Amino acid sequence: MKNGMFVPAARVQSRPDVKSDGKVRFDTGKPTLTQQGIDVDTFIHDNHALIQRLRKGTH
């Protein structure tokens, strides 16, 4: 150990993955829009009204 800190032998995998931007992401096993080949900006533009309705909670 170079810096004297304790390093566990096995990492616990049940913890969420925290990225550098501070957002916590859980691996759902489903492909993202980008992985499906969908342009996210176009998707948001085309579905803006639906997204706003879902944000407000009125389906």
N, C-alpha and C positions, 0 to 999 in steps of 0.2 A: 504494500500500500504506500503509494508515493506521498499522498497528502494527509495520511493519518485518519481518514474518514472510514467508517465502517461501510462495507459494500456487501449487501446480502447475496448469497449464492444463487438464489432463485428469485426472479422478479414476480410479484403478484400480478396476474393478468386480469383480475376482476376490476381493477381500477379503471376509470375512464381515461381516455387519451387527451391530455391537455396540450394544446398547441401553443406556439409562441404568441399568438394574438390573444390568448386568455380564454378562448372559447373551448368548452368541453365537448368532445365528440364521442359518441358511443358507436361502436362498429355494429351496424344493423345487419351486415351481410348483403344488403341490397346495393346495386350500383348507383352512383350519383348520376345526376343529369348529364354532367360532362362525360362520365364514363359510358353513358348510353349514346353519346354523339349528339346531344341536344345542346344548342347554343343557349346559355342561361339568360343572356340579355334579351334575346328574341323571345324566349319562353315567358319572361317576366312582362315584356311589352305586350305580347299576345294575350296574356292571362291577367292583366292588371286589375280588371274589375272583379274577377273571381278572388284574387289574392286579397284585395281590400275587404271584400265581404267576409272572407275567412278570418281576417285579422279582427274584424269587428265582432265576430261570433254569430253573425246571422247567416245561416246557410240558405 
